[in-house]
Amino acid sequence: MNVSGRYLSRLFLQRLALIVFGFALMALLFDVLNNADTIEKRYGEGFMVVPRYMLFRLPEITALITPFATLLAALLTLLGLAQQNEVLAFKAAGMSFYRMLLLLMPATLLVAAFHLAVADQVTPWAKKRLARYELEKPTDDETNQRDQAKGVWLRDPNYIVNVTSVQREGRYLSGVSLLRRDASHNIVERIVAGGARYQRGGQWKLENVITQIIDPLGPRTVRSEDWIWQSPLRPGDFFNLAAISTQFTARELLVLRTGATVGTRPGYTYDAWLQRRLALPGVVIVMLLLAAPVAQARVRMSSLGARLAAGVSLGFLFFITDGVSQALGESGAVVPLIAAWAPPLIFASLAGSILLRIEGL
């Protein structure tokens, strides 16, 4: 049993490593070629810019393709064993197909743990490290006015704050507008700055500042090179508002879900992201279960390529269903727990039922 388990696991992991490496490298090259101009504008020029960008983008791409690569590796392993009659040899030695799947389970659990670690820890860390290399680019007043509707809105005790873009993990803000209202909620002052850099002590240093004071006796406009804005808002508050799901760890999503920190989305959206993160190991296991009935199906005149295509199509059907369910969970139409866990459980049940029928049990 130990020899058979090592043999099956080695075949599976070797194919998985080759598929992940090949797909990740291809995706990175396409990403760099497609975003070459954006990379230079956002991270600067030089020899190390592109390799550094690829290095910090690699974890996110790896986490994205690992489930599909697991499906392909499982299909190639099981179909290869069936094509070479090794499955019959295992059965002749007294080992059922279910036992073969059980022997593959430790390797699959290892891949699931790797996938969760990369998606939950390495990817957020890499995206934050990459953000530190962003260039600080202030936004002029005209662009700020044009992009206000797209920016981030929040408030501190004195101002309503709008930020066009958040850079360097929230330590630099581009296109800042501060609106101060009186007791009657009328706007009495508007401060516009091209950028704001965070300093110690809760201070934000605003650059290229234009202060517009709305006075019944006549509006006034004052220009200055810089201005200090005292605010309890921190870089992490702005980062949380601008970040997407892959930039948070499960612990950070748990804090955002409870409302203990600043967040721009409803609590159920963060809950859906958290449940999806926790369900990632289950998705990897489902990929192995989806490959099993395809490898064992006895279809007349079916070639290896046709059965491989059928398995890939089944995987795409799962990913489409999972994506729709996740979107419903993020919008609040479906309970986040159900949105994250229903597709893996349903497809695992279907795959198990089909396999039981094929094996005649």
C-alpha positions in Angstrom: 0.0 0.0 0.0 2.8 2.4 0.8 4.6 1.7 -2.5 1.3 2.2 -4.4 0.5 5.4 -2.6 4.0 6.8 -3.3 3.7 5.8 -6.9 0.3 7.4 -7.5 1.2 10.5 -5.5 4.4 11.0 -7.5 2.6 10.7 -10.8 0.0 13.2 -9.7 2.3 15.8 -8.1 4.7 15.7 -11.0 2.0 16.4 -13.5 0.5 19.1 -11.3 3.9 20.8 -10.9 4.5 20.9 -14.6 1.0 22.2 -15.3 1.2 24.9 -12.7 4.6 26.0 -13.8 3.6 26.1 -17.5 0.3 27.9 -17.0 1.7 30.4 -14.5 4.6 31.3 -16.8 2.3 31.7 -19.8 -0.1 33.8 -17.8 2.7 36.0 -16.4 4.1 36.6 -19.9 0.7 37.5 -21.3 0.1 39.8 -18.3 3.4 41.6 -18.8 3.0 42.0 -22.5 -0.6 43.3 -22.1 0.2 45.7 -19.3 3.7 46.8 -20.3 2.8 50.5 -20.5 0.8 50.4 -17.3 3.7 48.8 -15.4 6.1 51.6 -16.5 3.7 54.3 -15.6 2.8 52.8 -12.2 6.1 51.3 -11.1 8.7 53.3 -13.0 11.4 52.3 -15.5 14.5 50.2 -15.2 15.7 46.6 -15.6 14.3 45.3 -12.3 10.8 46.7 -12.6 9.4 43.9 -14.8 11.1 40.9 -13.0 9.9 42.4 -9.6 6.4 42.8 -10.9 6.4 39.2 -12.2 7.7 37.9 -8.9 5.0 39.6 -6.8 2.2 38.7 -9.3 3.2 35.0 -9.3 1.4 34.0 -6.1 -1.9 35.5 -7.2 -1.7 33.7 -10.6 -0.6 30.5 -8.9 -3.6 30.6 -6.6 -5.9 31.3 -9.5 -4.8 28.4 -11.7 -4.2 25.7 -9.0 -7.7 24.3 -8.9 -7.9 23.9 -12.6 -4.4 22.5 -12.7 -5.4 20.0 -10.1 -8.3 18.8 -12.3 -5.9 18.5 -15.3 -3.3 16.6 -13.3 -5.9 14.2 -11.9 -7.4 13.6 -15.3 -4.0 12.9 -16.9 -2.9 10.7 -14.0 -6.1 8.6 -13.9 -6.6 8.5 -17.7 -3.0 7.5 -18.2 -3.3 4.7 -15.7 -6.5 3.5 -17.4 -5.0 3.8 -20.9 -2.0 1.6 -19.9 -4.2 -0.9 -18.1 -2.6 -0.1 -14.8 -6.0 0.4 -13.2 -6.8 -3.2 -14.2 -3.5 -4.3 -12.7 -4.3 -2.6 -9.4 -7.7 -4.2 -9.3 -6.2 -7.6 -10.1 -3.9 -7.2 -7.1 -7.0 -6.7 -5.0 -7.1 -2.9 -4.8 -10.4 -1.2 -5.7 -10.6 2.1 -7.6 -11.9 3.7 -4.4 -8.7 2.7 -2.6 -6.7 4.3 -5.4 -8.5 7.5 -4.9 -7.9 7.2 -1.1 -4.2 6.8 -1.8 -4.2 10.0 -3.8 -6.0 11.9 -1.0 -2.9 12.7 1.0 -1.3 14.4 -2.0 -4.5 16.2 -2.8 -4.8 17.4 0.8 -1.2 18.7 0.5 -2.1 20.6 -2.6 -5.2 22.0 -0.9 -3.1 23.2 2.1 -0.6 24.8 -0.3 -3.5 26.5 -2.2 -5.0 27.9 0.9 -1.6 29.2 2.2 -0.8 30.9 -1.1 -4.2 32.4 -1.5 -4.6 33.5 2.1 -1.1 34.5 3.1 1.3 34.8 0.3 -0.9 36.6 -2.2 -2.0 39.4 0.1 1.6 39.8 1.3 2.9 40.0 -2.3 0.3 42.5 -3.4 1.1 44.8 -0.4 4.8 44.5 -1.2 4.2 45.3 -4.8 2.1 48.4 -3.8 5.2 49.8 -1.9 7.0 50.2 -5.3 4.2 52.3 -6.7 5.2 55.8 -7.9 3.6 58.7 -6.1 1.7 60.6 -8.7 -0.4 63.5 -7.7 -3.6 64.2 -9.5 -4.4 67.7 -10.9 -7.6 69.5 -9.9 -9.3 69.0 -13.2 -8.7 65.2 -13.1 -9.8 65.2 -9.5 -13.1 66.8 -10.3 -13.7 64.4 -13.2 -12.9 61.3 -11.2 -14.6 62.1 -7.9 -17.6 59.8 -8.6 -15.1 56.9 -9.1 -13.1 57.6 -5.9 -13.3 56.6 -2.3 -15.6 58.4 0.0 -15.4 58.5 3.9 -15.4 61.0 6.7 -13.4 62.0 9.7 -14.8 64.2 12.6 -14.3 67.4 10.6 -14.4 66.7 6.9 -16.1 64.6 4.2 -13.2 63.0 2.4 -12.9 62.0 -1.3 -9.8 60.3 -2.7 -9.4 59.5 -6.4 -6.8 56.8 -6.0 -5.0 55.0 -3.1 -1.3 54.3 -3.6 1.5 52.6 -1.6 -0.9 50.7 0.8 -2.7 53.8 1.6 0.3 55.8 2.6 -0.1 58.1 -0.4 -3.4 59.5 -1.6 -3.9 61.0 -5.0 -6.6 63.6 -5.8 -7.8 64.5 -2.3 -10.9 66.7 -1.6 -12.0 67.7 1.9 -15.4 69.2 2.4 -16.3 70.9 5.7 -19.9 71.6 6.6 -21.5 73.9 9.2 -24.2 73.1 11.7 -26.8 73.4 9.0 -25.0 70.9 6.8 -24.1 73.6 4.3 -20.6 73.3 2.7 -18.5 76.2 4.0 -15.0 75.1 2.9 -13.5 72.9 0.2 -9.9 71.9 0.2 -8.5 70.2 -2.9 -5.0 68.7 -3.1 -3.1 66.9 -5.7 -1.8 64.4 -3.2 -1.5 63.6 0.5 1.4 61.7 2.2 1.0 60.1 5.6 3.3 61.2 8.4 3.7 60.1 11.9 1.3 61.3 14.6 -1.8 61.0 12.5 -0.8 63.8 10.1 -1.4 64.0 6.4 0.8 66.4 4.4 -1.3 67.7 1.5 0.5 68.9 -1.6 -0.5 71.6 -4.1 -3.4 72.8 -2.0 -6.3 75.0 -3.1 -8.7 76.1 -0.3 -12.1 77.5 -1.3 -13.9 79.3 1.4 -17.6 79.8 0.8 -18.6 83.1 2.5 -21.9 85.0 2.1 -19.8 88.2 1.6 -17.9 86.5 -1.3 -16.0 83.3 -1.9 -12.3 83.3 -1.4 -9.6 81.0 -2.9 -6.2 80.4 -1.2 -3.4 78.5 -2.8 -0.5 76.9 -0.9 2.3 74.5 -1.5 1.4 72.2 1.4 -1.0 71.9 4.3 -1.1 69.6 7.4 -4.4 67.7 7.9 -4.9 66.3 11.3 -7.1 63.2 11.1 -7.8 59.9 12.9 -7.9 58.2 9.5 -4.9 55.9 8.9 -3.4 54.4 5.7 -5.1 51.1 6.4 -8.5 52.7 6.4 -8.0 54.0 2.8 -6.4 50.7 1.7 -9.4 48.7 3.0 -11.8 50.8 1.0 -9.9 50.4 -2.3 -8.7 46.8 -2.0 -10.3 43.7 -3.5 -10.8 40.3 -2.0 -7.4 38.9 -2.9 -5.6 41.6 -1.0 -7.0 40.5 2.4 -6.2 37.6 4.6 -8.9 35.5 6.3 -8.2 37.3 9.6 -8.6 40.7 8.0 -11.8 39.6 6.3 -13.1 38.5 9.7 -12.4 41.9 11.2 -14.0 43.7 8.2 -17.1 41.4 8.4 -17.7 42.3 12.1 -17.5 46.1 11.2 -14.6 46.6 13.7 -12.7 48.7 11.0 -13.4 50.9 8.0 -14.9 49.1 5.0 -16.8 50.4 2.0 -18.8 47.2 1.4 -21.7 45.6 3.3 -20.8 43.0 5.9 -22.3 40.2 3.9 -19.8 40.9 1.1 -16.8 40.4 3.4 -18.5 37.4 4.8 -18.9 35.9 1.3 -15.2 36.5 0.7 -14.3 34.9 4.0 -16.4 31.8 3.4 -15.0 31.5 -0.2 -11.5 31.6 1.3 -12.3 28.9 3.8 -13.8 26.7 1.0 -10.7 26.8 -1.1 -9.3 23.4 0.1 -12.7 21.8 -0.6 -12.5 23.1 -4.2 -9.2 21.3 -4.7 -10.6 18.0 -3.4 -13.7 18.4 -5.7 -11.3 18.5 -8.7 -10.0 15.0 -7.9 -13.6 13.8 -7.4 -14.6 15.2 -10.8 -11.8 13.5 -12.6 -12.5 10.1 -11.1 -15.8 9.2 -12.9 -14.5 10.6 -16.2 -11.4 8.3 -16.0 -13.6 5.3 -15.2 -16.4 5.9 -17.6 -16.6 3.1 -20.2 -17.8 4.8 -23.3 -17.7 2.9 -26.6 -15.3 4.4 -29.2 -14.3 7.2 -26.8 -10.7 8.3 -27.2 -8.4 9.7 -24.5 -8.7 13.2 -25.9 -12.5 13.0 -25.8 -12.5 11.9 -22.2 -10.0 14.6 -21.3 -12.2 17.2 -23.0 -15.2 15.9 -21.1 -13.4 16.2 -17.8 -12.3 19.8 -18.6 -15.8 20.7 -19.6 -17.1 19.4 -16.3 -14.5 21.5 -14.5 -15.5 24.6 -16.4 -19.2 23.9 -15.5 -18.1 23.9 -11.9 -16.2 27.1 -12.1 -19.1 28.9 -13.9 -21.5 27.7 -11.2 -19.1 28.6 -8.4 -18.6 32.1 -9.9 -22.3 32.7 -10.2 -22.9 31.5 -6.7 -20.1 33.7 -5.4 -21.6 36.8 -7.1 -24.9 36.1 -5.5 -23.3 35.8 -2.1 -21.4 39.1 -2.6 -24.6 40.9 -3.5 -26.5 39.5 -0.5 -29.0 37.5 -2.7 -27.8 34.2 -1.2 -26.5 33.5 2.3 -22.7 33.7 2.1 -22.2 30.3 3.8 -24.5 28.6 1.2 -22.9 30.6 -1.7 -19.4 29.4 -0.9 -20.1 25.8 0.1 -23.0 24.7 -2.0 -21.2 24.3 -5.4 -18.3 22.1 -4.0 -20.8 20.0 -2.1 -23.2 19.6 -5.0 -20.5 18.7 -7.5 -18.8 16.4 -5.1 -22.1 14.6 -4.5 -22.7 14.3 -8.3 -19.2 13.0 -9.0 -19.5 10.5 -6.2 -22.9 9.3 -7.3 -21.7 8.8 -10.9 -18.6 7.0 -9.7 -20.7 4.6 -7.6 -23.0 3.9 -10.5 -20.0 3.2 -12.8 -18.3 0.9 -10.3 -21.6 -1.0 -9.9 -22.0 -0.4 -6.1 
